[in-house]
Amino acid sequence: GMRRIRIDQGKSQSIVPGYLVRLICKNAQIAGSAIGHIALFPHHSFVDLKAEVAEGAVAKLDAMTDDGGRQWTVTLV
């Protein structure tokens, strides 16, 4: 199954799906195949991850600083 995570970055911060996939894979050290649906909103995004990697990914992504120097807040939904 899948688990949904919430990221406090969205369209207003110029976030696009490919950028999310790249950062999640790189920083959470997971394969792109572990990522499912991505929903972008003005100030946050939802990303579905395979359940077996979701908690570990949140632990690695929360408080991460991205390429633009923005610190992320990432939570399981």
All heavy atoms as TSV, in Angstrom:
chain	resi	resn	atom	element	x	y	z
A	1	GLY	N	N	0.813	-1.188	0.000
A	1	GLY	CA	C	0.000	0.000	0.000
A	1	GLY	C	C	0.857	1.253	0.000
A	1	GLY	O	O	2.082	1.203	0.022
A	2	MET	N	N	0.175	2.358	-0.035
A	2	MET	CA	C	0.834	3.663	-0.071
A	2	MET	C	C	0.499	4.458	1.186
A	2	MET	O	O	-0.541	4.251	1.812
A	2	MET	CB	C	0.377	4.459	-1.298
A	2	MET	CG	C	0.593	3.763	-2.629
A	2	MET	SD	S	2.315	3.504	-3.052
A	2	MET	CE	C	2.714	5.050	-3.833
A	3	ARG	N	N	1.400	5.353	1.545
A	3	ARG	CA	C	1.178	6.321	2.625
A	3	ARG	C	C	1.403	7.704	2.042
A	3	ARG	O	O	2.298	7.904	1.220
A	3	ARG	CB	C	2.179	6.121	3.781
A	3	ARG	CG	C	2.080	4.832	4.551
A	3	ARG	CD	C	0.913	4.762	5.534
A	3	ARG	NE	N	0.740	5.905	6.405
A	3	ARG	CZ	C	1.253	6.021	7.628
A	3	ARG	NH1	N	2.000	5.059	8.138
A	3	ARG	NH2	N	1.016	7.098	8.354
A	4	ARG	N	N	0.631	8.653	2.485
A	4	ARG	CA	C	0.737	10.028	1.991
A	4	ARG	C	C	1.585	10.857	2.942
A	4	ARG	O	O	1.438	10.784	4.158
A	4	ARG	CB	C	-0.655	10.632	1.851
A	4	ARG	CG	C	-0.632	12.063	1.352
A	4	ARG	CD	C	-1.947	12.460	0.806
A	4	ARG	NE	N	-2.105	11.758	-0.474
A	4	ARG	CZ	C	-3.181	11.835	-1.242
A	4	ARG	NH1	N	-4.195	12.566	-0.867
A	4	ARG	NH2	N	-3.235	11.190	-2.376
A	5	ILE	N	N	2.487	11.647	2.352
A	5	ILE	CA	C	3.242	12.613	3.144
A	5	ILE	C	C	2.839	14.014	2.697
A	5	ILE	O	O	2.415	14.231	1.563
A	5	ILE	CB	C	4.774	12.424	3.044
A	5	ILE	CG1	C	5.289	12.674	1.626
A	5	ILE	CG2	C	5.166	11.040	3.540
A	5	ILE	CD1	C	6.811	12.716	1.519
A	6	ARG	N	N	2.969	14.953	3.630
A	6	ARG	CA	C	2.690	16.369	3.342
A	6	ARG	C	C	3.995	17.131	3.436
A	6	ARG	O	O	4.743	16.995	4.407
A	6	ARG	CB	C	1.693	16.950	4.345
A	6	ARG	CG	C	1.326	18.394	4.053
A	6	ARG	CD	C	0.458	18.984	5.165
A	6	ARG	NE	N	-0.046	20.292	4.830
A	6	ARG	CZ	C	0.652	21.427	4.923
A	6	ARG	NH1	N	1.903	21.408	5.350
A	6	ARG	NH2	N	0.103	22.584	4.595
A	7	ILE	N	N	4.264	17.914	2.405
A	7	ILE	CA	C	5.465	18.752	2.348
A	7	ILE	C	C	4.998	20.196	2.333
A	7	ILE	O	O	4.085	20.555	1.586
A	7	ILE	CB	C	6.285	18.430	1.077
A	7	ILE	CG1	C	6.708	16.955	1.082
A	7	ILE	CG2	C	7.493	19.351	0.966
A	7	ILE	CD1	C	7.278	16.467	-0.230
A	8	ASP	N	N	5.625	21.039	3.147
A	8	ASP	CA	C	5.176	22.432	3.256
A	8	ASP	C	C	5.736	23.337	2.157
A	8	ASP	O	O	5.962	24.515	2.370
A	8	ASP	CB	C	5.513	22.996	4.644
A	8	ASP	CG	C	6.994	23.253	4.843
A	8	ASP	OD1	O	7.811	22.617	4.135
A	8	ASP	OD2	O	7.339	24.068	5.700
A	9	GLN	N	N	5.925	22.789	0.977
A	9	GLN	CA	C	6.373	23.546	-0.191
A	9	GLN	C	C	5.403	23.236	-1.321
A	9	GLN	O	O	4.965	22.091	-1.471
A	9	GLN	CB	C	7.789	23.134	-0.612
A	9	GLN	CG	C	8.833	23.258	0.474
A	9	GLN	CD	C	9.142	24.696	0.815
A	9	GLN	OE1	O	9.240	25.553	-0.059
A	9	GLN	NE2	N	9.291	24.976	2.093
A	10	GLY	N	N	5.064	24.251	-2.128
A	10	GLY	CA	C	4.113	24.030	-3.202
A	10	GLY	C	C	4.382	24.913	-4.401
A	10	GLY	O	O	5.488	25.403	-4.599
A	11	LYS	N	N	3.336	25.120	-5.191
A	11	LYS	CA	C	3.464	25.882	-6.425
A	11	LYS	C	C	3.996	27.292	-6.206
A	11	LYS	O	O	4.733	27.813	-7.037
A	11	LYS	CB	C	2.109	25.958	-7.132
A	11	LYS	CG	C	1.638	24.640	-7.702
A	11	LYS	CD	C	0.278	24.825	-8.382
A	11	LYS	CE	C	-0.266	23.514	-8.876
A	11	LYS	NZ	N	-1.607	23.707	-9.482
A	12	SER	N	N	3.633	27.910	-5.095
A	12	SER	CA	C	4.101	29.278	-4.815
A	12	SER	C	C	5.608	29.339	-4.620
A	12	SER	O	O	6.213	30.401	-4.754
A	12	SER	CB	C	3.410	29.847	-3.577
A	12	SER	OG	O	2.035	29.991	-3.816
A	13	GLN	N	N	6.213	28.191	-4.291
A	13	GLN	CA	C	7.666	28.111	-4.141
A	13	GLN	C	C	8.306	27.499	-5.396
A	13	GLN	O	O	9.430	27.024	-5.358
A	13	GLN	CB	C	8.029	27.274	-2.909
A	13	GLN	CG	C	7.671	27.908	-1.579
A	13	GLN	CD	C	6.211	27.730	-1.201
A	13	GLN	OE1	O	5.558	26.773	-1.572
A	13	GLN	NE2	N	5.674	28.690	-0.460
A	14	SER	N	N	7.567	27.509	-6.496
A	14	SER	CA	C	8.023	26.980	-7.791
A	14	SER	C	C	8.323	25.483	-7.763
A	14	SER	O	O	9.178	25.001	-8.493
A	14	SER	CB	C	9.251	27.762	-8.293
A	14	SER	OG	O	8.937	29.131	-8.422
A	15	ILE	N	N	7.623	24.760	-6.914
A	15	ILE	CA	C	7.789	23.314	-6.831
A	15	ILE	C	C	7.050	22.662	-7.998
A	15	ILE	O	O	5.900	23.007	-8.289
A	15	ILE	CB	C	7.256	22.770	-5.490
A	15	ILE	CG1	C	8.025	23.384	-4.312
A	15	ILE	CG2	C	7.290	21.255	-5.439
A	15	ILE	CD1	C	9.486	23.043	-4.230
A	16	VAL	N	N	7.713	21.729	-8.678
A	16	VAL	CA	C	7.112	20.941	-9.757
A	16	VAL	C	C	7.349	19.462	-9.447
A	16	VAL	O	O	8.268	19.122	-8.695
A	16	VAL	CB	C	7.686	21.325	-11.142
A	16	VAL	CG1	C	7.323	22.765	-11.502
A	16	VAL	CG2	C	9.182	21.120	-11.198
A	17	PRO	N	N	6.533	18.564	-10.015
A	17	PRO	CA	C	6.659	17.141	-9.674
A	17	PRO	C	C	8.066	16.556	-9.861
A	17	PRO	O	O	8.563	15.844	-8.998
A	17	PRO	CB	C	5.644	16.465	-10.593
A	17	PRO	CG	C	4.599	17.500	-10.794
A	17	PRO	CD	C	5.362	18.802	-10.870
A	18	GLY	N	N	8.720	16.852	-10.966
A	18	GLY	CA	C	10.052	16.297	-11.210
A	18	GLY	C	C	11.068	16.705	-10.153
A	18	GLY	O	O	11.942	15.926	-9.770
A	19	TYR	N	N	10.947	17.934	-9.684
A	19	TYR	CA	C	11.842	18.428	-8.634
A	19	TYR	C	C	11.605	17.664	-7.334
A	19	TYR	O	O	12.555	17.255	-6.659
A	19	TYR	CB	C	11.598	19.932	-8.442
A	19	TYR	CG	C	12.476	20.589	-7.406
A	19	TYR	CD1	C	13.839	20.744	-7.633
A	19	TYR	CD2	C	11.941	21.063	-6.218
A	19	TYR	CE1	C	14.651	21.360	-6.683
A	19	TYR	CE2	C	12.736	21.682	-5.277
A	19	TYR	CZ	C	14.093	21.829	-5.507
A	19	TYR	OH	O	14.885	22.432	-4.572
A	20	LEU	N	N	10.329	17.443	-7.000
A	20	LEU	CA	C	10.015	16.675	-5.794
A	20	LEU	C	C	10.575	15.265	-5.886
A	20	LEU	O	O	11.179	14.772	-4.934
A	20	LEU	CB	C	8.498	16.602	-5.578
A	20	LEU	CG	C	7.821	17.812	-4.965
A	20	LEU	CD1	C	6.332	17.568	-4.857
A	20	LEU	CD2	C	8.397	18.143	-3.610
A	21	VAL	N	N	10.371	14.616	-7.020
A	21	VAL	CA	C	10.864	13.245	-7.188
A	21	VAL	C	C	12.379	13.207	-7.002
A	21	VAL	O	O	12.907	12.370	-6.271
A	21	VAL	CB	C	10.465	12.672	-8.565
A	21	VAL	CG1	C	11.182	11.360	-8.846
A	21	VAL	CG2	C	8.958	12.481	-8.635
A	22	ARG	N	N	13.084	14.135	-7.654
A	22	ARG	CA	C	14.552	14.157	-7.556
A	22	ARG	C	C	15.011	14.350	-6.112
A	22	ARG	O	O	15.869	13.614	-5.615
A	22	ARG	CB	C	15.125	15.267	-8.434
A	22	ARG	CG	C	16.653	15.304	-8.419
A	22	ARG	CD	C	17.202	16.355	-9.368
A	22	ARG	NE	N	16.862	17.711	-9.000
A	22	ARG	CZ	C	17.493	18.435	-8.075
A	22	ARG	NH1	N	18.505	17.913	-7.392
A	22	ARG	NH2	N	17.128	19.666	-7.815
A	23	LEU	N	N	14.435	15.342	-5.416
A	23	LEU	CA	C	14.857	15.599	-4.043
A	23	LEU	C	C	14.486	14.466	-3.090
A	23	LEU	O	O	15.268	14.116	-2.210
A	23	LEU	CB	C	14.264	16.911	-3.540
A	23	LEU	CG	C	14.971	18.175	-3.992
A	23	LEU	CD1	C	14.282	19.395	-3.422
A	23	LEU	CD2	C	16.422	18.173	-3.595
A	24	ILE	N	N	13.294	13.911	-3.259
A	24	ILE	CA	C	12.882	12.812	-2.383
A	24	ILE	C	C	13.787	11.604	-2.588
A	24	ILE	O	O	14.271	11.012	-1.623
A	24	ILE	CB	C	11.398	12.465	-2.613
A	24	ILE	CG1	C	10.512	13.613	-2.102
A	24	ILE	CG2	C	11.037	11.150	-1.930
A	24	ILE	CD1	C	9.054	13.497	-2.514
A	25	CYS	N	N	14.034	11.243	-3.839
A	25	CYS	CA	C	14.897	10.085	-4.114
A	25	CYS	C	C	16.306	10.296	-3.563
A	25	CYS	O	O	16.870	9.413	-2.920
A	25	CYS	CB	C	14.959	9.805	-5.610
A	25	CYS	SG	S	13.432	9.152	-6.299
A	26	LYS	N	N	16.851	11.472	-3.811
A	26	LYS	CA	C	18.222	11.767	-3.379
A	26	LYS	C	C	18.345	11.822	-1.851
A	26	LYS	O	O	19.222	11.197	-1.269
A	26	LYS	CB	C	18.664	13.104	-3.984
A	26	LYS	CG	C	20.031	13.568	-3.535
A	26	LYS	CD	C	20.345	14.927	-4.134
A	26	LYS	CE	C	21.538	15.555	-3.450
A	26	LYS	NZ	N	21.692	16.962	-3.788
A	27	ASN	N	N	17.456	12.556	-1.212
A	27	ASN	CA	C	17.601	12.802	0.219
A	27	ASN	C	C	17.025	11.711	1.106
A	27	ASN	O	O	17.499	11.508	2.221
A	27	ASN	CB	C	17.007	14.163	0.576
A	27	ASN	CG	C	17.827	15.288	-0.023
A	27	ASN	OD1	O	18.936	15.545	0.402
A	27	ASN	ND2	N	17.304	15.928	-1.049
A	28	ALA	N	N	16.006	11.013	0.626
A	28	ALA	CA	C	15.435	9.917	1.412
A	28	ALA	C	C	16.051	8.581	1.005
A	28	ALA	O	O	15.769	7.560	1.611
A	28	ALA	CB	C	13.922	9.863	1.245
A	29	GLN	N	N	16.860	8.617	-0.036
A	29	GLN	CA	C	17.554	7.427	-0.531
A	29	GLN	C	C	16.567	6.308	-0.866
A	29	GLN	O	O	16.710	5.174	-0.408
A	29	GLN	CB	C	18.625	6.974	0.458
A	29	GLN	CG	C	19.653	8.057	0.687
A	29	GLN	CD	C	20.538	7.801	1.887
A	29	GLN	OE1	O	20.131	7.130	2.827
A	29	GLN	NE2	N	21.730	8.354	1.852
A	30	ILE	N	N	15.553	6.666	-1.670
A	30	ILE	CA	C	14.581	5.687	-2.138
A	30	ILE	C	C	14.521	5.733	-3.661
A	30	ILE	O	O	14.931	6.720	-4.286
A	30	ILE	CB	C	13.169	5.925	-1.550
A	30	ILE	CG1	C	12.609	7.287	-1.972
A	30	ILE	CG2	C	13.187	5.801	-0.034
A	30	ILE	CD1	C	11.162	7.508	-1.583
A	31	ALA	N	N	14.008	4.668	-4.263
A	31	ALA	CA	C	13.873	4.594	-5.717
A	31	ALA	C	C	12.643	5.372	-6.176
A	31	ALA	O	O	11.651	5.489	-5.443
A	31	ALA	CB	C	13.743	3.136	-6.142
A	32	GLY	N	N	12.703	5.890	-7.378
A	32	GLY	CA	C	11.569	6.600	-7.943
A	32	GLY	C	C	10.318	5.740	-8.013
A	32	GLY	O	O	9.194	6.250	-7.941
A	33	SER	N	N	10.505	4.436	-8.125
A	33	SER	CA	C	9.361	3.522	-8.191
A	33	SER	C	C	8.589	3.459	-6.871
A	33	SER	O	O	7.476	2.952	-6.830
A	33	SER	CB	C	9.827	2.120	-8.582
A	33	SER	OG	O	10.758	1.630	-7.639
A	34	ALA	N	N	9.162	4.000	-5.790
A	34	ALA	CA	C	8.488	4.028	-4.487
A	34	ALA	C	C	7.570	5.240	-4.364
A	34	ALA	O	O	6.858	5.375	-3.383
A	34	ALA	CB	C	9.509	4.048	-3.353
A	35	ILE	N	N	7.576	6.114	-5.366
A	35	ILE	CA	C	6.772	7.330	-5.346
A	35	ILE	C	C	5.553	7.134	-6.231
A	35	ILE	O	O	5.661	6.673	-7.367
A	35	ILE	CB	C	7.593	8.542	-5.821
A	35	ILE	CG1	C	8.798	8.754	-4.893
A	35	ILE	CG2	C	6.722	9.800	-5.876
A	35	ILE	CD1	C	9.752	9.829	-5.351
A	36	GLY	N	N	4.397	7.503	-5.674
A	36	GLY	CA	C	3.144	7.400	-6.422
A	36	GLY	C	C	2.628	8.767	-6.806
A	36	GLY	O	O	3.373	9.617	-7.287
A	37	HIS	N	N	1.371	9.003	-6.520
A	37	HIS	CA	C	0.691	10.237	-6.902
A	37	HIS	C	C	1.288	11.452	-6.199
A	37	HIS	O	O	1.621	11.401	-5.018
A	37	HIS	CB	C	-0.802	10.121	-6.556
A	37	HIS	CG	C	-1.593	11.317	-6.944
A	37	HIS	ND1	N	-1.936	11.593	-8.248
A	37	HIS	CD2	C	-2.098	12.321	-6.196
A	37	HIS	CE1	C	-2.626	12.726	-8.274
A	37	HIS	NE2	N	-2.737	13.185	-7.043
A	38	ILE	N	N	1.397	12.553	-6.940
A	38	ILE	CA	C	1.863	13.831	-6.408
A	38	ILE	C	C	0.771	14.863	-6.661
A	38	ILE	O	O	0.277	14.983	-7.783
A	38	ILE	CB	C	3.178	14.277	-7.089
A	38	ILE	CG1	C	4.299	13.285	-6.789
A	38	ILE	CG2	C	3.551	15.694	-6.668
A	38	ILE	CD1	C	5.575	13.540	-7.567
A	39	ALA	N	N	0.379	15.581	-5.620
A	39	ALA	CA	C	-0.616	16.651	-5.745
A	39	ALA	C	C	0.013	17.945	-5.251
A	39	ALA	O	O	0.453	18.026	-4.104
A	39	ALA	CB	C	-1.862	16.313	-4.938
A	40	LEU	N	N	0.063	18.942	-6.136
A	40	LEU	CA	C	0.659	20.238	-5.796
A	40	LEU	C	C	-0.421	21.271	-5.536
A	40	LEU	O	O	-1.374	21.397	-6.307
A	40	LEU	CB	C	1.544	20.727	-6.941
A	40	LEU	CG	C	2.737	19.853	-7.310
A	40	LEU	CD1	C	3.424	20.410	-8.549
A	40	LEU	CD2	C	3.697	19.751	-6.161
A	41	PHE	N	N	-0.250	22.029	-4.477
A	41	PHE	CA	C	-1.135	23.121	-4.108
A	41	PHE	C	C	-0.284	24.375	-3.930
A	41	PHE	O	O	0.942	24.294	-3.927
A	41	PHE	CB	C	-1.896	22.770	-2.825
A	41	PHE	CG	C	-2.785	21.567	-3.003
A	41	PHE	CD1	C	-2.316	20.294	-2.682
A	41	PHE	CD2	C	-4.063	21.701	-3.514
A	41	PHE	CE1	C	-3.119	19.173	-2.869
A	41	PHE	CE2	C	-4.872	20.587	-3.700
A	41	PHE	CZ	C	-4.399	19.323	-3.378
A	42	PRO	N	N	-0.895	25.542	-3.769
A	42	PRO	CA	C	-0.088	26.762	-3.674
A	42	PRO	C	C	1.000	26.734	-2.593
A	42	PRO	O	O	2.116	27.183	-2.836
A	42	PRO	CB	C	-1.121	27.857	-3.401
A	42	PRO	CG	C	-2.346	27.349	-4.092
A	42	PRO	CD	C	-2.325	25.856	-3.835
A	43	HIS	N	N	0.693	26.207	-1.402
A	43	HIS	CA	C	1.660	26.300	-0.306
A	43	HIS	C	C	2.062	24.969	0.304
A	43	HIS	O	O	2.750	24.945	1.323
A	43	HIS	CB	C	1.116	27.235	0.782
A	43	HIS	CG	C	0.838	28.605	0.261
A	43	HIS	ND1	N	1.831	29.492	-0.085
A	43	HIS	CD2	C	-0.331	29.236	-0.021
A	43	HIS	CE1	C	1.286	30.610	-0.543
A	43	HIS	NE2	N	-0.019	30.477	-0.521
A	44	HIS	N	N	1.616	23.868	-0.286
A	44	HIS	CA	C	2.018	22.547	0.197
A	44	HIS	C	C	1.823	21.523	-0.913
A	44	HIS	O	O	1.216	21.826	-1.944
A	44	HIS	CB	C	1.232	22.146	1.453
A	44	HIS	CG	C	-0.208	21.882	1.206
A	44	HIS	ND1	N	-1.134	22.897	1.136
A	44	HIS	CD2	C	-0.896	20.729	0.998
A	44	HIS	CE1	C	-2.328	22.387	0.902
A	44	HIS	NE2	N	-2.223	21.066	0.806
A	45	SER	N	N	2.367	20.352	-0.706
A	45	SER	CA	C	2.236	19.255	-1.661
A	45	SER	C	C	1.972	17.967	-0.901
A	45	SER	O	O	2.397	17.812	0.251
A	45	SER	CB	C	3.531	19.090	-2.471
A	45	SER	OG	O	3.858	20.279	-3.150
A	46	PHE	N	N	1.271	17.049	-1.551
A	46	PHE	CA	C	1.078	15.701	-1.036
A	46	PHE	C	C	1.778	14.742	-1.984
A	46	PHE	O	O	1.677	14.881	-3.204
A	46	PHE	CB	C	-0.402	15.326	-0.963
A	46	PHE	CG	C	-1.180	16.070	0.078
A	46	PHE	CD1	C	-2.246	16.865	-0.277
A	46	PHE	CD2	C	-0.852	15.954	1.425
A	46	PHE	CE1	C	-2.979	17.547	0.682
A	46	PHE	CE2	C	-1.576	16.637	2.388
A	46	PHE	CZ	C	-2.643	17.428	2.018
A	47	VAL	N	N	2.484	13.779	-1.409
A	47	VAL	CA	C	3.171	12.768	-2.202
A	47	VAL	C	C	2.867	11.408	-1.585
A	47	VAL	O	O	3.010	11.229	-0.375
A	47	VAL	CB	C	4.701	13.007	-2.224
A	47	VAL	CG1	C	5.410	11.937	-3.043
A	47	VAL	CG2	C	5.031	14.390	-2.768
A	48	ASP	N	N	2.443	10.475	-2.418
A	48	ASP	CA	C	2.204	9.109	-1.955
A	48	ASP	C	C	3.488	8.305	-2.109
A	48	ASP	O	O	4.107	8.313	-3.181
A	48	ASP	CB	C	1.083	8.452	-2.757
A	48	ASP	CG	C	-0.277	9.081	-2.499
A	48	ASP	OD1	O	-0.425	9.767	-1.469
A	48	ASP	OD2	O	-1.184	8.875	-3.317
A	49	LEU	N	N	3.888	7.641	-1.021
A	49	LEU	CA	C	5.076	6.794	-1.022
A	49	LEU	C	C	4.681	5.378	-0.634
A	49	LEU	O	O	3.728	5.181	0.126
A	49	LEU	CB	C	6.104	7.302	-0.001
A	49	LEU	CG	C	6.655	8.710	-0.184
A	49	LEU	CD1	C	7.601	9.042	0.956
A	49	LEU	CD2	C	7.352	8.849	-1.523
A	50	LYS	N	N	5.429	4.400	-1.106
A	50	LYS	CA	C	5.187	3.032	-0.671
A	50	LYS	C	C	5.275	2.981	0.844
A	50	LYS	O	O	6.168	3.580	1.454
A	50	LYS	CB	C	6.189	2.068	-1.303
A	50	LYS	CG	C	5.906	1.804	-2.769
A	50	LYS	CD	C	6.775	0.700	-3.313
A	50	LYS	CE	C	6.391	0.419	-4.759
A	50	LYS	NZ	N	7.248	-0.610	-5.354
A	51	ALA	N	N	4.329	2.285	1.454
A	51	ALA	CA	C	4.215	2.262	2.917
A	51	ALA	C	C	5.511	1.845	3.594
A	51	ALA	O	O	5.873	2.387	4.644
A	51	ALA	CB	C	3.073	1.340	3.331
A	52	GLU	N	N	6.232	0.906	3.002
A	52	GLU	CA	C	7.439	0.393	3.663
A	52	GLU	C	C	8.586	1.402	3.718
A	52	GLU	O	O	9.539	1.216	4.471
A	52	GLU	CB	C	7.903	-0.913	3.015
A	52	GLU	CG	C	8.217	-0.831	1.549
A	52	GLU	CD	C	7.025	-1.191	0.651
A	52	GLU	OE1	O	5.874	-1.161	1.106
A	52	GLU	OE2	O	7.267	-1.483	-0.533
A	53	VAL	N	N	8.511	2.494	2.933
A	53	VAL	CA	C	9.583	3.498	2.968
A	53	VAL	C	C	9.122	4.840	3.536
A	53	VAL	O	O	9.944	5.726	3.770
A	53	VAL	CB	C	10.211	3.718	1.566
A	53	VAL	CG1	C	10.774	2.425	1.015
A	53	VAL	CG2	C	9.218	4.351	0.607
A	54	ALA	N	N	7.824	5.001	3.765
A	54	ALA	CA	C	7.274	6.317	4.110
A	54	ALA	C	C	7.830	6.890	5.417
A	54	ALA	O	O	8.268	8.040	5.454
A	54	ALA	CB	C	5.750	6.257	4.169
A	55	GLU	N	N	7.825	6.109	6.492
A	55	GLU	CA	C	8.299	6.651	7.774
A	55	GLU	C	C	9.772	7.020	7.725
A	55	GLU	O	O	10.175	8.069	8.231
A	55	GLU	CB	C	8.024	5.663	8.899
A	55	GLU	CG	C	6.566	5.623	9.295
A	55	GLU	CD	C	6.315	4.827	10.559
A	55	GLU	OE1	O	7.162	4.864	11.470
A	55	GLU	OE2	O	5.257	4.175	10.626
A	56	GLY	N	N	10.578	6.168	7.123
A	56	GLY	CA	C	12.002	6.467	6.986
A	56	GLY	C	C	12.240	7.692	6.130
A	56	GLY	O	O	13.123	8.508	6.422
A	57	ALA	N	N	11.443	7.852	5.080
A	57	ALA	CA	C	11.576	9.013	4.213
A	57	ALA	C	C	11.241	10.291	4.960
A	57	ALA	O	O	11.959	11.284	4.850
A	57	ALA	CB	C	10.678	8.863	2.985
A	58	VAL	N	N	10.179	10.272	5.746
A	58	VAL	CA	C	9.803	11.459	6.522
A	58	VAL	C	C	10.926	11.829	7.484
A	58	VAL	O	O	11.284	12.997	7.613
A	58	VAL	CB	C	8.470	11.236	7.266
A	58	VAL	CG1	C	8.233	12.328	8.307
A	58	VAL	CG2	C	7.320	11.200	6.271
A	59	ALA	N	N	11.506	10.844	8.134
A	59	ALA	CA	C	12.597	11.112	9.081
A	59	ALA	C	C	13.780	11.782	8.391
A	59	ALA	O	O	14.425	12.663	8.967
A	59	ALA	CB	C	13.037	9.816	9.751
A	60	LYS	N	N	14.055	11.392	7.151
A	60	LYS	CA	C	15.189	11.971	6.419
A	60	LYS	C	C	14.853	13.306	5.773
A	60	LYS	O	O	15.732	14.151	5.611
A	60	LYS	CB	C	15.675	10.988	5.356
A	60	LYS	CG	C	16.315	9.754	5.959
A	60	LYS	CD	C	16.714	8.771	4.883
A	60	LYS	CE	C	17.311	7.517	5.513
A	60	LYS	NZ	N	17.579	6.480	4.510
A	61	LEU	N	N	13.596	13.507	5.385
A	61	LEU	CA	C	13.213	14.724	4.664
A	61	LEU	C	C	12.814	15.878	5.576
A	61	LEU	O	O	13.001	17.041	5.213
A	61	LEU	CB	C	12.047	14.419	3.712
A	61	LEU	CG	C	12.340	13.444	2.575
A	61	LEU	CD1	C	11.045	13.076	1.867
A	61	LEU	CD2	C	13.355	14.023	1.608
A	62	ASP	N	N	12.255	15.577	6.744
A	62	ASP	CA	C	11.812	16.645	7.628
A	62	ASP	C	C	13.007	17.468	8.080
A	62	ASP	O	O	14.025	16.922	8.492
A	62	ASP	CB	C	11.067	16.072	8.839
A	62	ASP	CG	C	10.390	17.151	9.660
A	62	ASP	OD1	O	9.834	18.086	9.051
A	62	ASP	OD2	O	10.426	17.059	10.886
A	63	ALA	N	N	12.891	18.770	7.957
A	63	ALA	CA	C	13.946	19.735	8.305
A	63	ALA	C	C	15.086	19.752	7.291
A	63	ALA	O	O	16.109	20.378	7.522
A	63	ALA	CB	C	14.489	19.521	9.717
A	64	MET	N	N	14.899	19.091	6.134
A	64	MET	CA	C	15.887	19.139	5.061
A	64	MET	C	C	15.895	20.534	4.447
A	64	MET	O	O	14.870	21.208	4.392
A	64	MET	CB	C	15.496	18.111	3.992
A	64	MET	CG	C	16.380	18.129	2.773
A	64	MET	SD	S	15.604	17.235	1.401
A	64	MET	CE	C	14.446	18.464	0.829
A	65	THR	N	N	17.043	20.968	3.973
A	65	THR	CA	C	17.150	22.225	3.239
A	65	THR	C	C	17.316	21.886	1.762
A	65	THR	O	O	18.188	21.100	1.402
A	65	THR	CB	C	18.354	23.054	3.733
A	65	THR	OG1	O	18.174	23.304	5.137
A	65	THR	CG2	C	18.459	24.366	2.999
A	66	ASP	N	N	16.467	22.476	0.909
A	66	ASP	CA	C	16.518	22.159	-0.519
A	66	ASP	C	C	17.508	23.054	-1.258
A	66	ASP	O	O	18.220	23.855	-0.652
A	66	ASP	CB	C	15.118	22.202	-1.140
A	66	ASP	CG	C	14.519	23.599	-1.205
A	66	ASP	OD1	O	15.251	24.596	-1.043
A	66	ASP	OD2	O	13.300	23.693	-1.421
A	67	ASP	N	N	17.537	22.915	-2.586
A	67	ASP	CA	C	18.490	23.656	-3.422
A	67	ASP	C	C	18.330	25.169	-3.312
A	67	ASP	O	O	19.281	25.906	-3.528
A	67	ASP	CB	C	18.313	23.255	-4.893
A	67	ASP	CG	C	18.576	21.779	-5.135
A	67	ASP	OD1	O	19.250	21.149	-4.302
A	67	ASP	OD2	O	18.094	21.255	-6.157
A	68	GLY	N	N	17.120	25.621	-2.973
A	68	GLY	CA	C	16.864	27.052	-2.851
A	68	GLY	C	C	17.085	27.588	-1.452
A	68	GLY	O	O	16.782	28.734	-1.151
A	69	GLY	N	N	17.598	26.741	-0.537
A	69	GLY	CA	C	17.843	27.153	0.829
A	69	GLY	C	C	16.612	27.136	1.715
A	69	GLY	O	O	16.636	27.627	2.834
A	70	ARG	N	N	15.506	26.569	1.201
A	70	ARG	CA	C	14.268	26.489	1.986
A	70	ARG	C	C	14.304	25.229	2.855
A	70	ARG	O	O	14.635	24.156	2.364
A	70	ARG	CB	C	13.063	26.431	1.058
A	70	ARG	CG	C	12.874	27.678	0.228
A	70	ARG	CD	C	11.768	27.461	-0.781
A	70	ARG	NE	N	12.157	26.393	-1.699
A	70	ARG	CZ	C	12.140	26.506	-3.032
A	70	ARG	NH1	N	11.747	27.612	-3.594
A	70	ARG	NH2	N	12.491	25.491	-3.793
A	71	GLN	N	N	13.930	25.395	4.104
A	71	GLN	CA	C	13.845	24.232	5.006
A	71	GLN	C	C	12.464	23.626	4.889
A	71	GLN	O	O	11.460	24.336	4.927
A	71	GLN	CB	C	14.131	24.639	6.444
A	71	GLN	CG	C	14.253	23.436	7.357
A	71	GLN	CD	C	14.692	23.818	8.751
A	71	GLN	OE1	O	14.416	24.918	9.217
A	71	GLN	NE2	N	15.369	22.931	9.424
A	72	TRP	N	N	12.397	22.322	4.722
A	72	TRP	CA	C	11.131	21.617	4.556
A	72	TRP	C	C	10.604	21.123	5.883
A	72	TRP	O	O	11.367	20.728	6.758
A	72	TRP	CB	C	11.328	20.397	3.684
A	72	TRP	CG	C	11.553	20.655	2.219
A	72	TRP	CD1	C	12.031	21.795	1.648
A	72	TRP	CD2	C	11.322	19.732	1.160
A	72	TRP	NE1	N	12.109	21.634	0.303
A	72	TRP	CE2	C	11.689	20.376	-0.020
A	72	TRP	CE3	C	10.849	18.433	1.109
A	72	TRP	CZ2	C	11.581	19.756	-1.266
A	72	TRP	CZ3	C	10.759	17.826	-0.124
A	72	TRP	CH2	C	11.115	18.489	-1.296
A	73	THR	N	N	9.282	21.115	6.006
A	73	THR	CA	C	8.599	20.406	7.070
A	73	THR	C	C	7.804	19.305	6.379
A	73	THR	O	O	6.993	19.582	5.500
A	73	THR	CB	C	7.660	21.320	7.871
A	73	THR	OG1	O	8.442	22.359	8.465
A	73	THR	CG2	C	6.916	20.544	8.949
A	74	VAL	N	N	8.076	18.043	6.751
A	74	VAL	CA	C	7.451	16.901	6.105
A	74	VAL	C	C	6.815	16.031	7.187
A	74	VAL	O	O	7.446	15.729	8.201
A	74	VAL	CB	C	8.495	16.074	5.318
A	74	VAL	CG1	C	7.845	14.885	4.639
A	74	VAL	CG2	C	9.205	16.958	4.295
A	75	THR	N	N	5.546	15.661	6.977
A	75	THR	CA	C	4.819	14.850	7.940
A	75	THR	C	C	4.038	13.752	7.234
A	75	THR	O	O	3.669	13.917	6.060
A	75	THR	CB	C	3.831	15.700	8.771
A	75	THR	OG1	O	2.981	16.406	7.874
A	75	THR	CG2	C	4.572	16.687	9.658
A	76	LEU	N	N	3.768	12.676	7.934
A	76	LEU	CA	C	2.840	11.664	7.440
A	76	LEU	C	C	1.427	12.184	7.646
A	76	LEU	O	O	1.135	12.844	8.638
A	76	LEU	CB	C	2.989	10.354	8.227
A	76	LEU	CG	C	4.143	9.445	7.828
A	76	LEU	CD1	C	4.294	8.321	8.826
A	76	LEU	CD2	C	3.936	8.878	6.428
A	77	VAL	N	N	0.556	11.908	6.708
A	77	VAL	CA	C	-0.826	12.374	6.784
A	77	VAL	C	C	-1.704	11.207	7.201
A	77	VAL	O	O	-1.517	10.102	6.769
A	77	VAL	CB	C	-1.295	12.949	5.431
A	77	VAL	CG1	C	-2.736	13.407	5.522
A	77	VAL	CG2	C	-0.410	14.085	5.008
